[in-house]
């Protein structure tokens, strides 16, 4: 039992309230001027120490300068964070109870921040990778890692000998309260004026202050443990809080290993998608009459090239779509290229780690080969990484004989952050991403290089290719890309709801269709494959579910609180 605390109220701690709210508003105001799309992270600057450490670490990762510069920046941020945490703790401390010594508090808060940065580095690295190559699976992996670690360290820096204790339940609840407030604030900030956004930021700062006060009351009651026996001293001197946080990281890598070995299957996997699509194609063919099949074939005057995403082997993944388009030449793209006879070269799941210029040129070459072999214009159906190939193809080889383009699980706005080579070597964020890519690649079927070539080329030219596509669409006045002979190219874009966590914080264009699905495998989705088939048969396909679009935009806004701060993106008008 701790000491009896004097009766006092939270509202009497005016210095705490002012500091927590003003700190959040100051960062929010600066970001409004310098990087408006990043202002959703501002409320976290005065959050509890472990959550604030994640805020700081992501800002450190946006810096892609040299290692010496990064080391100096880390030292400055660490000192500033320790001072701010101690100031908030002392302002929140109940009167009449001796506060921890200043030197001890500074050391404790600094140690917590360093530990949190080390343990949160995999999560920060994943969201840094998402900023370069935006798709939802890495973010969905990083999010529980981050939340588990900050919860395990929710009492860090404040409670006496916090490293020897698991967090009290009330400490976890106060941290989750700040977390929830920051998430809700991010969901609404982008829809408000500057004054409204800063008001919401100040309100979250008030929630942070209340969390500090609640945790200070917990810390004031906690007394050092006294153990008489040697075994008790040995057991209870173990660093339980760091062990709990490290367990979260270990569970992530263990789960990743189980996924790669097939012991656990994701909701969407290439095999399950292929089976579902094959079954759907068979059912459709059985139900279709001979007249209906002939009509579909006549309506589809194009050949079809299917460009699969990461991990898709060649060359039978297009069979399900071909089964629904009888009489239509349907061919799968090979990431390896074409043989001497112009046929796609079979490849395994590890062939996709190619640079974007190479990928774009190979897609263009196989479009031309299919056009020459069939005598028809070509419709390209691309998924995930394949959509990057489409961007590169259109940027590097305009005027191709294209009729239609279908983008499934598209990579939207790649290269939001880059890691240009520093003069004296790689940056810290680049090195962390390379190490994580090497580690995960070594556990996967893709080899130790993982996606190294893809990451590097996306960092260098991914944003340029995507921007070229947007600019080309805007230059026509009607938003239409034109192919060979100036003929307009029809577009269908289908975004899974899960990918909303990585979309730019902008309103979705009117032609984009949102479906309830995870990233990847949409061509095998029973709800999406008929949509693609209908579009390729010449019909118009429209989005009729406004609720999914609204949910996607809400999820996007809320997720910006926990992604890398967006310092450069702007919405296309």
SEZALO-265072 format. One line per 4 residues: number of its first residue (from 1); for each residue x, y, z of C-alpha. Coordinates in Angstrom, 1 decimal, always signed. Each point is the difference from the previous one (the first is absolute). Layout:
! residues N
NUM) X,Y,Z  ... .
END
This chain:
! residues 573
1) +0.0,+0.0,+0.0  +1.2,+3.5,-0.8  -0.5,+3.1,+2.0  -3.4,+1.7,+0.3 .
5) -0.2,+2.8,-2.5  -1.6,+3.3,+0.8  -3.3,+0.7,-1.6  +0.5,+2.2,-3.1 .
9) -1.4,+0.3,-3.4  +1.4,-0.2,-3.5  -1.2,+3.5,-0.9  +2.3,+1.5,+2.7 .
13) +3.0,-1.0,-2.0  -0.2,+2.9,-2.4  +3.7,-0.1,-0.8  -0.4,-3.6,-1.2 .
17) -3.1,+0.8,-2.1  +1.6,+3.0,-1.6  +3.3,-1.7,-0.8  -1.6,-3.2,-1.5 .
21) -2.5,+2.0,-2.0  +2.3,+2.7,-1.1  +2.7,-2.4,-1.0  -2.3,-1.8,-2.3 .
25) -1.4,+3.2,-1.5  +3.5,+1.4,-0.6  +1.0,-3.1,-2.0  -3.4,+0.0,-1.8 .
29) +0.4,+3.7,-0.9  +3.5,-0.6,-1.4  -1.1,-3.0,-2.0  -3.0,+2.0,-1.4 .
33) +2.5,+2.5,-1.4  +2.7,-2.5,-1.1  -1.6,-3.4,-0.6  -3.8,+0.2,+0.3 .
37) -0.5,-3.7,-0.8  +2.1,-1.0,+3.0  -1.9,+2.0,+2.7  -1.9,-3.0,+1.1 .
41) +3.1,-1.2,+2.0  +0.3,+3.2,+2.0  -2.2,-1.0,+3.0  +2.4,-2.8,+0.8 .
45) +2.9,+2.3,+0.9  -1.3,+0.3,+3.5  -1.3,-3.5,+0.4  +1.2,-2.5,+2.6 .
49) +3.7,-0.8,-0.4  -0.1,-3.2,-2.0  -2.6,+1.3,-2.4  +1.9,+3.3,-0.4 .
53) +3.1,-2.1,-0.7  -1.7,-1.4,-3.1  -0.9,+3.5,-1.1  +3.6,+1.1,+0.3 .
57) +1.4,-3.2,-1.7  -2.1,+0.5,-3.1  +1.2,+3.6,-0.3  +3.6,-1.2,+0.3 .
61) -0.6,-2.5,-2.8  -1.3,+2.7,-2.4  +3.6,+1.4,+0.1  +2.1,-1.7,-2.6 .
65) +3.3,+1.8,+0.6  +3.3,-1.6,+1.0  +0.6,-2.1,+3.0  +1.9,+2.7,+1.9 .
69) -2.8,+2.4,-0.6  -2.5,-2.6,+1.2  +2.0,-0.7,+3.1  +0.1,+3.6,+0.9 .
73) -3.7,+0.4,-0.6  -0.7,-3.0,+2.2  +1.9,+1.5,+2.9  -1.9,+3.3,-0.3 .
77) -3.4,-1.6,-0.3  +0.8,-2.4,+2.9  +1.0,+3.0,+2.3  -3.1,+2.0,-1.0 .
81) -2.3,-3.0,+0.5  +1.5,-0.8,+3.5  -0.4,+3.6,+1.1  -3.6,+0.2,-1.3 .
85) -1.0,-3.3,+1.6  +1.5,+1.1,+3.4  -1.7,+3.4,-0.2  -3.4,-1.7,-0.7 .
89) +0.6,-2.5,+2.8  +0.8,+2.6,+2.6  -2.9,+2.2,-1.1  -2.3,-3.0,+0.4 .
93) +1.4,-1.2,+3.3  -2.4,+0.2,+3.0  +0.7,+2.8,+2.5  +1.1,-1.1,+3.4 .
97) +1.9,-3.0,-1.3  +3.8,+0.2,-0.6  +0.7,-0.1,-3.7  +2.8,-2.2,-1.3 .
101) +3.4,+1.7,-0.1  +0.6,+2.0,-3.2  +3.1,-1.8,-1.0  -1.5,-3.5,+0.5 .
105) -3.1,+1.1,-2.0  +2.0,+1.3,-2.9  +2.1,-3.2,-0.2  -3.1,-2.2,+0.3 .
109) -1.9,+1.8,-2.7  +3.0,+0.0,-2.3  +0.6,-3.7,+0.6  -3.7,-0.7,-0.9 .
113) +0.2,+2.0,-3.2  +3.2,-1.8,-1.1  -1.5,-3.4,+0.8  -3.3,+0.9,-1.8 .
117) +1.9,+1.2,-3.1  +2.0,-3.2,-0.2  -3.1,-2.2,+0.4  -2.2,+2.1,-2.3 .
121) +2.6,+0.1,-2.8  -1.6,-3.0,-1.9  -3.4,+1.7,+0.1  +1.4,+3.4,-1.1 .
125) +2.0,-1.8,-2.7  -3.1,-1.7,-1.3  -2.0,+3.3,-0.2  +3.0,+1.6,-1.6 .
129) -0.1,-2.7,-2.7  -3.8,+0.6,-0.3  +0.7,+3.7,-0.8  +2.3,-1.2,-2.9 .
133) -2.1,-2.9,-1.2  -3.6,+0.5,+1.3  -1.9,-3.1,+0.6  -1.8,-1.2,+3.1 .
137) +1.7,-3.2,+1.2  +3.1,+1.7,+1.4  -2.1,+2.6,+1.8  -2.3,-2.7,+1.4 .
141) +3.1,-1.7,+1.3  +1.5,+3.1,+1.5  -3.1,+1.2,+1.7  -0.4,-2.8,+2.6 .
145) +3.8,+0.0,+0.6  -0.1,+3.7,+0.8  -3.1,-0.3,+2.2  +1.3,-3.0,+1.9 .
149) +3.3,+1.6,+0.8  -1.3,+3.4,+1.1  -2.6,-1.8,+2.2  +2.7,-2.2,+1.6 .
153) +2.0,+3.1,+0.7  -2.9,+2.3,+0.9  +1.3,+0.5,+3.5  +3.6,+0.5,-1.2 .
157) +2.0,+2.9,+1.4  -2.6,+0.9,+2.6  -0.5,-2.9,+2.4  +2.8,-0.8,+2.4 .
161) +2.2,-2.8,-1.4  -2.4,-0.2,-2.9  +2.2,-2.5,-1.9  -0.5,-2.6,+2.7 .
165) -3.8,+0.2,-0.2  -2.7,-0.8,-2.5  -2.1,+3.0,-0.6  -3.0,+0.5,+2.4 .
169) -3.3,-0.4,-1.7  -0.9,+3.7,+0.6  +3.2,+1.1,-1.7  -0.9,-2.1,-3.1 .
173) -3.5,+1.5,+0.0  +1.2,+3.5,+0.2  +2.4,-0.6,-2.9  -2.8,-1.6,-2.1 .
177) -2.1,+3.0,+0.8  +2.6,+2.4,-1.5  +0.5,-2.4,-2.9  -3.8,+0.0,-0.7 .
181) -0.2,+3.7,+0.2  +2.9,+0.5,-2.4  -1.6,-2.4,-2.5  -3.4,+1.7,+0.1 .
185) +1.6,+3.4,-0.3  +1.9,-1.1,-3.1  -3.3,-1.3,-1.5  -1.5,+3.5,+0.1 .
189) +2.9,+2.4,-0.2  +0.3,-0.2,-3.8  -3.6,+1.0,-0.4  +0.3,+3.1,+2.2 .
193) +1.3,+3.6,-0.5  +3.3,+1.0,+1.6  -1.8,+1.4,+3.0  -2.1,-3.1,+0.4 .
197) +2.9,-2.3,-0.4  +2.0,+1.8,+2.6  -2.9,+0.0,+2.4  -0.3,-3.8,-0.4 .
201) +3.8,-0.3,+0.5  -0.3,+2.1,+3.3  -2.8,-2.3,+1.1  +2.2,-3.1,-0.5 .
205) +2.7,+1.8,+2.0  -2.5,+0.4,+2.8  -0.6,-3.8,-0.2  +3.7,-0.5,+0.2 .
209) +0.2,+2.2,+3.1  -2.7,-2.1,+1.6  +1.9,-3.2,-0.8  +3.2,+1.5,+1.5 .
213) -1.9,+1.0,+3.2  -1.5,-3.5,+0.3  +3.3,-1.7,-0.5  +1.7,+2.4,+2.5 .
217) -2.5,-1.1,+2.6  +0.8,-3.6,-0.7  +3.8,+0.7,+0.2  -0.4,+1.9,+3.2 .
221) -1.6,-3.0,+1.7  +2.6,-2.5,-1.2  +2.8,-0.7,+2.5  +3.3,-1.9,-0.5 .
225) -0.4,-3.7,+0.7  +1.9,-1.5,+2.9  +0.9,-3.7,-0.3  +1.6,-1.9,+2.9 .
229) +1.0,-3.2,-1.9  +2.7,-0.2,-2.6  -2.2,-1.9,-2.5  -2.7,+2.7,+0.3 .
233) +2.6,+2.7,-0.7  +1.3,-1.9,-3.0  -3.4,-0.6,-1.5  -1.5,+3.4,+0.6 .
237) +3.1,+1.8,-1.2  -0.6,-1.3,-3.5  -0.9,+2.7,-2.6  -3.6,-1.1,-0.5 .
241) -1.1,+3.0,-2.0  +2.7,-0.3,-2.6  -0.6,-3.7,-0.2  -3.7,+0.5,-0.6 .
245) +0.7,+2.5,-2.7  +2.7,-2.1,-1.6  -2.5,-2.9,+0.0  -2.3,+2.0,-2.3 .
249) +2.8,+0.4,-2.5  +0.9,-3.8,+0.2  -3.6,-0.9,-0.6  -0.1,+2.1,-3.1 .
253) +3.1,-1.8,-1.5  -1.3,-3.3,+1.1  -3.3,+0.6,-1.7  +1.7,+1.2,-3.2 .
257) +2.0,-3.3,+0.0  -3.2,-2.0,+0.4  -1.6,+1.9,-2.9  +2.9,-0.7,-2.3 .
261) +0.1,-3.7,+0.8  -3.8,-0.3,-0.6  -0.9,-0.9,+3.6  -2.3,+3.0,+0.0 .
265) -1.8,+1.4,-3.0  -1.0,+3.6,-0.6  -3.6,+0.8,-0.9  +1.2,+0.3,-3.6 .
269) +2.7,-2.2,-1.4  +0.9,-0.7,-3.6  -1.0,-3.6,+0.3  -3.4,+0.7,+1.5 .
273) -0.6,+2.8,-2.5  +0.8,-2.3,-2.9  -2.3,-2.7,+1.3  -2.9,+2.4,+0.6 .
277) +0.5,+1.6,-3.4  +0.2,-3.4,-1.8  -3.2,-1.2,+1.8  -1.7,+3.3,-0.9 .
281) +1.0,-0.3,-3.7  -1.2,-3.5,-0.2  -3.4,+0.9,+1.5  -0.3,+2.9,-2.4 .
285) +0.8,-2.1,-3.0  -2.5,-2.6,+1.0  -2.7,+2.7,+0.4  +0.8,+1.8,-3.2 .
289) -1.7,-0.9,-3.2  +1.8,-0.4,-3.3  -1.6,+3.3,-1.2  +1.1,+1.8,+3.1 .
293) +3.6,-1.2,-0.3  +0.1,+1.1,-3.6  -1.3,+3.4,+0.9  +2.6,+0.5,+2.7 .
297) +2.8,-1.0,-2.4  -1.3,+2.4,-2.7  -0.2,+2.8,+2.5  +3.5,-0.5,+1.2 .
301) +2.0,+1.1,-3.0  +3.2,+0.1,+1.9  +2.6,-2.5,+1.1  +0.7,+0.0,+3.8 .
305) +3.3,+0.1,+1.8  -0.2,-0.8,+3.7  +2.8,+1.5,+2.1  +0.1,-1.8,+3.4 .
309) +1.3,+1.5,+3.2  +2.9,-1.0,+2.4  +0.4,-3.7,+0.4  -2.2,-1.0,-3.0 .
313) +1.6,-2.9,-2.1  -0.3,-0.1,-3.7  -1.8,-1.0,-2.1  -3.5,-1.4,+0.8 .
317) -1.4,+2.6,+2.4  -2.0,+1.5,-2.9  -1.9,-3.2,-0.8  -3.0,+0.9,+2.2 .
321) -0.5,+3.3,-1.9  +0.5,-1.7,-3.3  -2.7,-2.5,+0.9  -2.5,+2.8,+0.3 .
325) +1.0,+1.6,-3.3  -0.2,-2.8,-2.5  +1.6,+0.8,-3.3  +2.1,+2.8,+1.5 .
329) +3.8,-0.4,+0.0  +0.9,+0.3,+3.7  +3.7,-0.3,+1.0  +1.8,+0.5,+3.3 .
333) +2.9,+2.4,+0.2  +3.4,-1.6,+0.9  +2.3,+2.0,+2.3  +2.9,-1.9,-1.7 .
337) -0.9,+1.0,-3.5  -0.8,-1.8,-3.3  +1.8,-2.9,-1.6  +1.3,-0.1,-3.6 .
341) -3.5,-0.9,-1.3  -1.6,+2.9,+1.8  -1.6,-2.1,+2.8  +0.1,+1.0,+3.7 .
345) +2.8,-1.8,+1.8  -1.2,-2.0,+3.0  +1.3,+1.3,+3.3  -0.5,-0.5,+3.7 .
349) -1.1,+2.3,+2.7  +3.5,+1.5,+0.5  +0.3,+1.7,-3.4  -1.8,+3.2,+0.8 .
353) +2.9,+1.9,+1.6  +0.8,+2.1,-3.1  +0.5,+3.8,-0.3  -2.9,+2.0,-1.3 .
357) +1.7,+1.1,-3.3  +0.6,-3.7,-0.8  -3.5,-0.9,+1.1  -1.6,+2.7,-2.1 .
361) +2.0,-1.0,-3.1  -0.9,-3.7,+0.4  -3.7,+0.8,+0.3  +0.2,+2.2,-3.1 .
365) +1.9,-2.7,-1.9  -2.6,-2.6,+0.9  -2.9,+2.3,-0.9  +1.6,+0.5,-3.5 .
369) +0.6,-3.8,-0.3  -3.6,-0.8,+0.9  -1.3,+2.7,-2.4  +2.2,-1.5,-2.8 .
373) -1.1,-3.6,+0.7  -3.7,+0.8,+0.3  -0.5,+2.9,-2.4  -2.0,+1.7,+2.7 .
377) +0.5,+2.9,+2.4  +0.9,-1.1,+3.5  -1.8,+0.4,+3.3  +2.4,-0.1,+3.0 .
381) -1.3,-1.4,+3.3  +2.6,+0.8,+2.6  +0.0,-0.7,+3.8  +2.1,+1.4,+2.8 .
385) +3.6,+0.1,-1.1  -1.2,-0.4,-3.6  -1.6,+3.4,+0.2  +3.4,+1.5,+0.6 .
389) +1.0,-1.7,-3.3  -2.9,+1.7,-1.7  +1.1,+3.5,+1.3  +3.5,-0.7,-1.2 .
393) -1.2,-1.3,-3.4  -2.1,+3.0,-0.7  +2.7,+2.5,+1.1  +2.7,-1.7,-2.1 .
397) -1.9,-1.2,-3.0  -3.1,+2.1,-0.8  -2.1,-0.8,-3.0  -0.3,-3.7,+0.5 .
401) -2.9,-1.9,-1.6  -2.1,+0.0,+3.2  -3.8,-0.1,+0.2  -0.7,-0.5,+3.7 .
405) +1.9,+0.1,+3.3  -1.2,-1.7,+3.2  +1.8,+0.8,+3.2  -0.7,-2.4,+2.9 .
409) +1.4,+0.8,+3.5  +2.0,+2.9,-1.6  +3.1,+1.4,+1.6  -1.2,+3.6,+0.4 .
413) +2.4,+2.9,+0.4  +3.3,-2.0,+0.3  +3.2,+1.7,+1.1  -1.6,+2.3,+2.6 .
417) +3.4,-0.2,+1.8  +3.3,-0.9,-1.6  +3.5,-0.8,+1.2  +2.4,+1.7,-2.4 .
421) +3.5,-1.2,+0.5  +1.8,+2.2,+2.5  +3.5,+1.3,-0.7  +1.6,-2.3,+2.6 .
425) -2.2,-3.0,-0.4  -3.6,-1.1,+0.6  -2.4,+1.8,+2.4  -1.2,-1.6,+3.2 .
429) -3.5,-0.6,-1.4  +1.4,-1.6,-3.2  +2.3,-2.3,+2.1  -2.9,-1.0,+2.2 .
433) -2.2,-0.8,-3.0  +2.8,-2.0,-1.6  +0.6,-2.0,+3.1  -3.7,-0.7,+0.5 .
437) -0.4,-1.0,-3.7  +3.0,-2.3,+0.4  -1.3,-1.6,+3.1  -3.6,-0.5,-1.2 .
441) +1.4,-1.1,-3.5  +2.1,-2.6,+1.7  -3.1,-1.5,+1.6  -2.0,+0.1,-3.2 .
445) +0.1,-1.9,-3.3  +1.3,+3.2,-1.7  +3.6,-0.2,+1.2  +2.1,+2.2,+2.2 .
449) -0.1,+3.0,-2.5  -3.8,+0.1,+0.5  -1.2,+3.1,-1.9  +3.2,+1.9,+0.0 .
453) +0.0,+0.9,-3.7  -3.7,+1.0,+0.1  +0.4,+2.2,+3.1  +3.1,+1.7,-1.5 .
457) -1.7,+0.8,-3.3  -3.3,+1.1,+1.6  +2.1,+2.4,+2.1  +1.7,+1.4,-3.1 .
461) -2.7,+0.1,-2.6  -3.3,-1.4,+1.4  -1.5,+3.4,+0.8  +1.1,+1.5,-3.4 .
465) -1.7,-2.8,-1.9  -3.2,+0.3,+2.0  +0.0,+3.8,-0.3  +0.5,-0.3,-3.8 .
469) -3.1,-2.1,-0.2  -2.1,+2.5,+2.0  +1.4,+2.8,-2.1  -0.7,-1.8,-3.3 .
473) -3.6,-0.5,+1.1  -0.4,+3.6,+1.0  +1.6,+1.3,-3.2  -2.8,-1.4,-2.2 .
477) -2.7,+2.1,+1.8  -2.3,-3.0,+0.3  +2.2,-2.1,+2.2  +0.5,-2.6,-2.8 .
481) +3.3,-1.7,-0.9  +0.4,-0.6,-3.7  +1.7,-2.9,-1.7  +1.2,-0.7,-3.5 .
485) -1.7,+2.2,-2.6  -1.4,+2.3,+2.7  -2.7,-2.5,+1.0  -1.2,+0.4,+3.5 .
489) +0.9,-2.7,+2.6  -2.8,-1.1,+2.3  +0.9,-0.4,+3.7  -1.3,-2.0,+2.9 .
493) +1.5,+0.5,+3.4  -1.0,-2.3,+2.9  +1.4,+0.7,+3.5  -0.4,-2.5,+2.9 .
497) -1.3,+1.6,+3.2  +3.1,-1.2,+1.9  +2.2,+2.2,-2.1  -1.8,+3.1,+1.3 .
501) +2.6,+0.0,+2.8  +2.6,+1.0,-2.6  -1.9,+2.3,-2.4  +0.8,+3.7,-0.3 .
505) -2.2,+2.2,+2.3  -2.0,+1.2,-3.0  -3.6,-0.6,-1.2  -0.2,-3.2,-2.1 .
509) -0.4,+0.8,-3.8  -3.6,-0.7,-1.1  +1.0,-2.9,-2.3  +1.8,-2.0,+2.6 .
513) -1.9,-3.1,+1.4  +0.5,-1.1,+3.6  -0.6,-3.6,+0.9  +0.0,-1.8,+3.3 .
517) +3.2,-1.9,-0.3  +3.7,-0.2,+1.0  +2.9,+1.0,-2.3  +0.8,-2.5,-2.8 .
521) -1.9,-2.9,-1.5  -2.9,+2.2,-1.3  +0.1,-1.7,-3.4  -1.1,-3.1,+1.9 .
525) -2.6,+1.7,+2.1  -3.5,-1.2,-0.9  -1.3,+3.6,+0.2  +2.7,+1.5,-2.1 .
529) +0.7,-2.5,-2.8  -3.5,+0.5,-1.6  +0.5,+3.7,+0.3  +3.3,-0.2,-2.0 .
533) -1.6,-2.3,-2.5  -2.9,+2.3,-0.6  +2.3,+3.0,-0.4  +2.2,-1.9,-2.5 .
537) -3.1,-0.9,-1.9  -0.7,+3.6,-0.6  -2.5,+0.8,+2.7  +0.2,+2.9,+2.5 .
541) +0.7,-1.0,+3.6  -0.9,+2.5,+2.7  +0.3,+0.1,+3.8  -3.4,-0.3,+1.7 .
545) +1.1,-0.3,+3.6  +0.5,+3.5,+1.4  +0.4,-1.4,+3.5  +3.2,-1.8,-0.9 .
549) +1.4,+3.2,-1.6  -0.9,+2.0,+3.1  +1.6,-2.8,+2.2  +3.1,+0.1,-2.1 .
553) +0.5,+3.7,+0.4  -0.6,-0.2,+3.7  +2.5,-2.8,+0.4  +2.5,+2.0,-2.0 .
557) -0.3,+3.0,+2.1  +0.3,-1.9,+3.3  +3.0,-2.0,-1.2  +2.0,+3.1,-0.7 .
561) +0.5,+0.3,+3.8  +2.2,-3.1,-0.1  +1.6,+0.2,-3.4  +3.2,+1.9,-0.9 .
565) -0.7,+3.7,+0.1  -0.9,+1.1,-3.5  +2.2,+3.0,-0.7  -0.3,+0.3,-3.8 .
569) -3.2,-1.5,-1.5  -2.7,+2.3,-1.3  -3.5,-1.0,-1.2  -0.6,+0.1,-3.7 .
573) -2.9,+2.3,-0.9 .
END
